[in-house]
Amino acid sequence: MLIIIFMRVWLILLNAFVILAGMIRKRSGGFLVNYQLLLFDLDQTLFDTNTNAENALRKMQLPFEFTFNADKINYWHRLQAQMWAGLERKEMTRDELINTRFSKYFAHYDIAADGPTLERQFQQRFFAEHTLMPHARTMLTQLKQRYHLAVVSNEVRAKQVRQMGDAHIDQFFDRLFLAEEVGFSKPDQRFFQTVKAKYATVDPANMLVIGDSLTADIQGARAAHLDSVWFNPNHAAQPATNRPRYEVNDLQQLVPLLAD
């Protein structure tokens, strides 16, 4: 009788172990959670936003002589990185960033420019560009078969909806969480709290944030107690603090990372 009882207990424990093994999978010295909801940033994560911006800048019709050569494009990217970092630190609003970035940019070249007017022209061209990062579409197609996907972005609906539709990736996503509608920008915890509230039936432990920004995406996810994947195509060094749980250098690496 004792042997029978022992065997039954052993089978129950074995079954529990098998179930647990299906929920967490060992990989690279850590445990990979059985995620249900993948939260994707868009700009410089799924969209090659730098290329899209460069194409838009070169198509602009300026009221003065100016050529967007390689050096001037590089300065544009540096200035944008500084200003968006300032937005994430709450040093400016998005409207202030958008309406002053062209005047600040051209002031560097001693040119007085009407920032809001140039911004409107730029947006018309920028929103029409929709180059994706390598392997973005293939990766989304594969992951959509197993996971719920949603967008988490600090950009505006007019841009994201247009570009997602033109790139034919809108069908992959269940919801869009955009800063202008949420009322807060990443990395503010309240942004991610809104996501959690909308997906109340999903355990936050089964949510995964995927993005390129160490502040907006990785720091924001960490502060909200969410796991994150840092998309790092340039192979930059990881910071000493606010480290992501995972890192990929190519979007296609997400598929085997999350695979059984």
Residue, then its C-alpha position, 0 to 999 in steps of 0.5 A: m500500500l505504501i509503495i502505491i501511495f508513494m508512486r502516486v505522489w511521485l507521479i503527481l510531482l512529476n506532472a507538476f514538474v513537467i507543467l512548470a518546465g513548460m512555463i519557464r525554459k532555461r536559456s543562457g543561465g537564466f529562465l525565459v518566461n512563457y510570455q503572452l503579450l509582446l509590447f513593441d516600440l515602433d521607431q528605430t525598432l520596427f521602423d528604420t526611422n533614421t532612414n525615413a527621416e533622411n528621405a523626408l529631409r531630402k525631399m523638402q522644399l526649403p525657402f533658402e539654399f541648403t543641402f542635406n549632405a551626410d554631415k548635416i544629416n548626422y547633425w540632425h540625428r544627434l540633435q533629435a537624439q538630444m531633444w527626445a532624451g530631453l522629452e523623456r526627462k520631461e524637460m520639454t513637451r512634445d509640442e515644444l520639441i516638434n515646433t522648435r527642432f527645425s529652428k534649432y537645427f538651422a540656427h546651428y548653421d546661422i539660418a533663421a527658419d520658421g520652425p512650425t512651417l518647416e515642421r508641417q512640410f516635414q511631417q507630410r513627407f516623413f509620414a509617407e515614408h515607411t521603411l522597416m528594419p531588416h526582418a521586421r515583417t518576417m519576425l512579426t508574421q512568426l510571432k503573431q501566430r503565438y502571441h498577442l502584439a501591441v504597440v507602445s510608442n511616444e509618437v502620434r497616431a497620425k504618423q504611426v497609423r499612416q506608416m503602419g498601414d503603408a508598411h502593411i504591419d498594422q494587422f499584426f497588432d491588437r492595440l496601439f498605446l500612444a503617448e498623446e492618447v495615454g496622457f503620459s510618455k515612456p518611461d513614465q510608469r503611468f504609461f505602462q500602468t495604462v497598458k497593464a490596466k487594458y490587459a488586466t487578464v494578462d499577468p504583468a510577469n507574462m508581458l515583454v517590452i521590446g524597444d531600442s531606447l535604454t531610457a524610454d523602453i528599457q528603463g520604463a519597463r524596469a520601473a514598471h516591473l516588466d521584462s524587456v528586450w533591448f534591440n541593439p543593432n549597433h552592438a552598443a555596450q550595455p549600461a551598468t544600471n537599468r539593464p534589459r533582461y534580454e538583448v538582440n542585435d537583429l529582429q529575427q533573433l526574437v523568434p528563437l529567443l521566445a521559442d520552445 
